[in-house]
Amino acid sequence: MSTIQDLKYKFNNLDVFGKIIAINVVIFIIGLIFEALLRIDLFTYFELPSDIMDFLFQPWSLITYGFLHNGIFHVIFNMLFLYYLSRVTTNLFRSKMILNIYFLGIICGGLAFLAFNNLMPASFFSGKGILVGASAGVSALLLFVAAYMPNSEIRLFNAFTVKWKHIAMVFVGFDLIKMLLGLNQGGYVAHFGGYFLGYIYATQLTKGTDIGTGFERMMDTVVSWFKPKSKLKTVHKNKTKSATSRKTKNASDTLSKQKKIDAILDKISKSGYESLTADEKAFLFKVGKD
């Protein structure tokens, strides 16, 4: 197997967030090579500009800026944080829902950046320039986890455990201080756009409302445009009764599974992940892979 085929095989076997991380890293390396060898900023038209008129000529940049980074530590930090947060969330929730939070966080971060640049006086806000980085999406996931299950924990350096809510408090606090000091204000405003989305998503989800369903349907439609249409015809037999029976059983199984998931999430929120039994952890792992 050639090196390219081997890499393609490994990429295809990654989960969706593994693929996002790989794409971010590859794009960063390609951009670095072009800038070092040819002095060309290959992705200029994919960066989010601060001027609203410039943005209107490249509206796709509201999402594409989230795949670009301006330094090695920038991309490493964001991708490591995305890795840990995606592991926590995709074991408990649908992958598509976590994708909704991530990309809506990137969009809200970009909108916050545009709004502050074009509505706030220059004397108050000095975030002019361009915006790049996945930080707003990562911030959205961080606040979602911290708000939805505040007592869930992560083990750091195999030495001690920290609750996600405390990690979120530290990051939000530092971001606020840096923004008020005028350090990279545009970037930190985008972080707060992501924080806002993550918090709203979590609080609405606890009330039974998934605010990302509309966005998910839209993205499914866009993805379907690029899928090859099957030429095979499906022959449907008259099995109305059995089909109805299967639908009823599936609906009942789904409801029962969701109730069990909700009970486990409530237990995590109150007592932390380590309070779960081995059977409960195994059940969450199985649900996360379905």
C-alpha positions as CSV (number, residue, x, y, z in Angstrom):
1,M,0.0,0.0,0.0
2,S,1.4,3.4,-1.0
3,T,1.9,6.2,1.4
4,I,-0.9,8.2,-0.1
5,Q,-3.3,5.2,0.0
6,D,-2.2,4.5,3.6
7,L,-3.0,8.1,4.6
8,K,-6.3,8.1,2.8
9,Y,-7.2,4.8,4.6
10,K,-6.3,6.3,8.0
11,F,-8.3,9.5,7.2
12,N,-11.4,7.6,6.2
13,N,-11.3,5.7,9.5
14,L,-11.2,8.9,11.6
15,D,-14.4,10.1,13.3
16,V,-15.9,13.4,12.1
17,F,-13.9,15.5,14.5
18,G,-10.7,13.6,13.8
19,K,-11.2,14.6,10.1
20,I,-11.8,18.2,11.1
21,I,-8.6,18.2,13.1
22,A,-6.6,16.6,10.2
23,I,-8.0,19.1,7.7
24,N,-7.0,22.0,10.0
25,V,-3.5,20.7,10.3
26,V,-3.1,20.0,6.6
27,I,-4.4,23.4,5.6
28,F,-2.0,25.1,8.1
29,I,1.0,23.1,6.7
30,I,0.1,24.0,3.1
31,G,-0.3,27.7,4.0
32,L,3.1,27.6,5.8
33,I,4.8,26.1,2.8
34,F,3.4,28.6,0.3
35,E,4.2,31.5,2.6
36,A,7.8,30.3,3.3
37,L,8.7,29.4,-0.3
38,L,6.6,31.8,-2.5
39,R,5.7,34.6,0.0
40,I,2.0,34.0,-1.0
41,D,-0.9,34.0,1.4
42,L,-2.8,31.2,-0.3
43,F,-6.0,31.5,1.8
44,T,-6.6,35.3,1.8
45,Y,-10.1,35.0,0.5
46,F,-11.0,32.4,3.1
47,E,-10.1,34.7,6.1
48,L,-12.8,36.7,7.7
49,P,-12.3,40.5,7.0
50,S,-13.3,43.1,9.6
51,D,-14.9,45.4,7.1
52,I,-18.6,44.6,6.3
53,M,-18.3,45.5,2.7
54,D,-15.3,43.2,2.2
55,F,-17.2,40.5,3.9
56,L,-20.2,40.8,1.5
57,F,-17.9,39.9,-1.3
58,Q,-16.7,36.7,0.5
59,P,-19.5,35.5,2.7
60,W,-18.2,32.0,2.8
61,S,-15.4,33.3,5.0
62,L,-17.9,33.3,8.0
63,I,-17.2,29.5,8.1
64,T,-13.9,29.0,6.3
65,Y,-12.0,31.3,8.7
66,G,-12.4,28.6,11.3
67,F,-10.1,26.3,9.3
68,L,-7.2,28.7,9.2
69,H,-4.6,29.5,11.9
70,N,-1.8,32.1,12.2
71,G,0.8,30.2,14.2
72,I,2.0,26.8,15.2
73,F,0.9,27.2,18.9
74,H,-2.5,28.6,17.7
75,V,-3.3,25.5,15.7
76,I,-1.9,23.1,18.3
77,F,-3.8,24.6,21.2
78,N,-7.1,24.7,19.3
79,M,-6.8,21.2,17.9
80,L,-5.8,19.7,21.3
81,F,-8.7,21.4,23.0
82,L,-11.1,20.3,20.2
83,Y,-9.8,16.7,20.5
84,Y,-10.6,16.6,24.3
85,L,-13.9,18.3,24.0
86,S,-15.1,16.2,21.1
87,R,-14.2,13.0,23.1
88,V,-16.3,14.2,26.0
89,T,-19.3,15.3,24.0
90,T,-19.6,12.6,21.2
91,N,-19.7,9.9,23.9
92,L,-22.8,11.5,25.3
93,F,-24.6,13.2,22.4
94,R,-25.2,12.8,18.7
95,S,-22.2,13.6,16.6
96,K,-24.3,15.9,14.4
97,M,-25.5,17.9,17.4
98,I,-21.9,18.5,18.5
99,L,-21.1,19.5,15.0
100,N,-24.0,22.0,15.1
101,I,-22.6,23.5,18.3
102,Y,-19.0,23.7,16.9
103,F,-20.0,25.3,13.5
104,L,-22.7,27.6,15.0
105,G,-20.0,28.7,17.5
106,I,-17.7,29.6,14.6
107,I,-20.5,31.5,12.9
108,C,-21.5,33.4,16.1
109,G,-17.9,34.2,16.8
110,G,-17.5,35.6,13.3
111,L,-20.7,37.6,13.6
112,A,-19.6,39.1,16.9
113,F,-16.3,40.1,15.3
114,L,-18.1,41.8,12.4
115,A,-20.6,43.5,14.7
116,F,-18.0,45.0,17.0
117,N,-15.7,46.1,14.2
118,N,-18.5,47.9,12.3
119,L,-20.7,49.2,15.1
120,M,-18.4,50.0,18.0
121,P,-16.3,53.3,18.0
122,A,-12.6,52.8,17.1
123,S,-11.6,54.4,20.4
124,F,-13.3,51.5,22.2
125,F,-12.6,48.6,20.0
126,S,-9.4,48.0,18.1
127,G,-10.0,44.6,16.4
128,K,-9.5,45.7,12.8
129,G,-7.8,43.3,10.5
130,I,-8.8,39.7,9.8
131,L,-10.1,36.8,11.9
132,V,-8.8,33.2,11.6
133,G,-8.9,30.2,13.9
134,A,-11.3,27.6,15.3
135,S,-11.3,29.2,18.8
136,A,-14.9,30.4,18.6
137,G,-16.1,26.8,17.8
138,V,-13.9,25.4,20.6
139,S,-15.2,28.1,23.0
140,A,-18.8,27.1,22.1
141,L,-18.1,23.4,23.0
142,L,-16.4,24.4,26.2
143,L,-19.3,26.5,27.5
144,F,-21.8,23.9,26.3
145,V,-20.1,21.2,28.4
146,A,-19.6,23.5,31.4
147,A,-23.3,24.7,31.3
148,Y,-25.0,21.4,30.5
149,M,-23.0,19.1,32.9
150,P,-21.0,21.5,35.1
151,N,-19.7,18.7,37.4
152,S,-18.2,16.5,34.7
153,E,-14.5,16.1,35.1
154,I,-11.3,15.7,33.0
155,R,-8.1,14.2,34.3
156,L,-5.1,16.4,33.5
157,F,-1.6,15.0,33.0
158,N,-2.7,11.8,34.8
159,A,-2.2,13.7,38.1
160,F,-5.4,15.4,39.1
161,T,-9.0,15.9,38.0
162,V,-10.7,19.3,37.2
163,K,-14.3,20.0,36.6
164,W,-15.1,21.5,33.2
165,K,-17.1,24.3,34.8
166,H,-13.9,25.5,36.5
167,I,-11.9,25.3,33.3
168,A,-14.5,27.4,31.6
169,M,-14.5,30.0,34.3
170,V,-10.7,30.3,34.0
171,F,-10.8,30.7,30.3
172,V,-13.7,33.1,30.2
173,G,-12.0,35.2,33.0
174,F,-8.7,35.4,31.2
175,D,-10.3,36.2,27.8
176,L,-12.3,39.0,29.4
177,I,-9.2,40.5,31.1
178,K,-7.2,40.4,27.8
179,M,-10.0,41.9,25.8
180,L,-10.4,44.8,28.2
181,L,-6.7,45.4,28.1
182,G,-6.9,45.7,24.3
183,L,-5.0,42.6,23.5
184,N,-6.2,40.9,20.3
185,Q,-9.7,42.3,20.9
186,G,-11.1,40.9,17.7
187,G,-10.1,37.3,18.6
188,Y,-11.4,37.5,22.1
189,V,-14.7,39.0,20.9
190,A,-15.1,36.0,18.7
191,H,-14.4,33.8,21.7
192,F,-17.3,35.4,23.5
193,G,-19.5,34.9,20.5
194,G,-18.7,31.2,20.8
195,Y,-19.2,31.2,24.6
196,F,-22.6,32.8,24.1
197,L,-23.7,30.2,21.6
198,G,-22.5,27.3,23.7
199,Y,-24.3,28.6,26.8
200,I,-27.6,29.2,25.0
201,Y,-27.4,25.8,23.3
202,A,-26.9,24.1,26.7
203,T,-29.6,26.0,28.6
204,Q,-32.2,25.4,25.8
205,L,-31.3,21.7,25.5
206,T,-32.0,21.3,29.3
207,K,-35.5,22.6,28.5
208,G,-35.9,20.0,25.7
209,T,-35.2,22.3,22.8
210,D,-32.3,21.6,20.3
211,I,-31.8,25.0,18.7
212,G,-29.4,23.5,16.1
213,T,-32.0,21.3,14.3
214,G,-32.7,23.9,11.6
215,F,-29.0,24.4,10.9
216,E,-28.6,20.6,10.8
217,R,-31.3,20.3,8.2
218,M,-29.7,23.0,6.1
219,M,-26.3,21.4,6.2
220,D,-27.8,18.0,5.4
221,T,-29.4,19.6,2.3
222,V,-26.1,21.2,1.2
223,V,-24.2,17.9,1.7
224,S,-26.8,16.1,-0.4
225,W,-26.0,18.3,-3.3
226,F,-22.6,16.8,-3.6
227,K,-23.6,13.1,-3.1
228,P,-23.8,11.0,-6.2
229,K,-27.3,9.9,-6.9
230,S,-27.9,6.1,-7.0
231,K,-29.0,4.7,-10.3
232,L,-30.5,1.6,-8.6
233,K,-34.2,1.5,-8.3
234,T,-35.8,0.4,-5.0
235,V,-38.7,-2.0,-5.3
236,H,-41.2,-1.6,-2.4
237,K,-43.4,-4.5,-1.4
238,N,-46.7,-4.2,0.4
239,K,-45.7,-4.7,4.0
240,T,-47.7,-2.0,5.7
241,K,-48.5,-3.8,8.9
242,S,-44.9,-5.1,9.4
243,A,-43.5,-1.6,8.6
244,T,-45.9,0.0,11.1
245,S,-44.9,-2.5,13.7
246,R,-41.2,-1.9,13.2
247,K,-41.7,1.9,13.4
248,T,-43.6,1.5,16.6
249,K,-40.9,-0.7,18.1
250,N,-38.1,1.6,16.9
251,A,-39.9,4.6,18.4
252,S,-40.3,2.8,21.7
253,D,-36.7,1.7,21.8
254,T,-35.5,5.2,21.0
255,L,-37.6,6.7,23.7
256,S,-36.4,4.2,26.3
257,K,-32.7,4.8,25.2
258,Q,-33.2,8.5,25.5
259,K,-34.6,8.2,29.0
260,K,-31.6,6.2,30.1
261,I,-29.2,8.7,28.5
262,D,-31.0,11.6,30.3
263,A,-30.8,9.7,33.6
264,I,-27.1,9.1,33.2
265,L,-26.4,12.7,32.1
266,D,-28.3,13.9,35.2
267,K,-26.1,11.7,37.3
268,I,-22.9,13.1,35.7
269,S,-24.1,16.6,36.2
270,K,-24.7,16.0,40.0
271,S,-21.8,13.6,40.8
272,G,-19.4,13.6,37.9
273,Y,-18.4,11.1,35.3
274,E,-16.5,8.9,37.8
275,S,-19.7,8.2,39.7
276,L,-21.0,6.1,36.8
277,T,-21.1,2.3,37.1
278,A,-19.2,0.1,34.6
279,D,-22.5,-0.8,32.9
280,E,-23.4,2.9,32.5
281,K,-20.0,3.8,31.1
282,A,-20.3,0.9,28.6
283,F,-23.8,2.0,27.6
284,L,-22.6,5.6,26.9
285,F,-19.7,4.3,24.9
286,K,-22.0,2.1,22.8
287,V,-24.5,5.0,22.3
288,G,-21.6,7.3,21.3
289,K,-20.5,4.8,18.5
290,D,-24.1,4.3,17.1
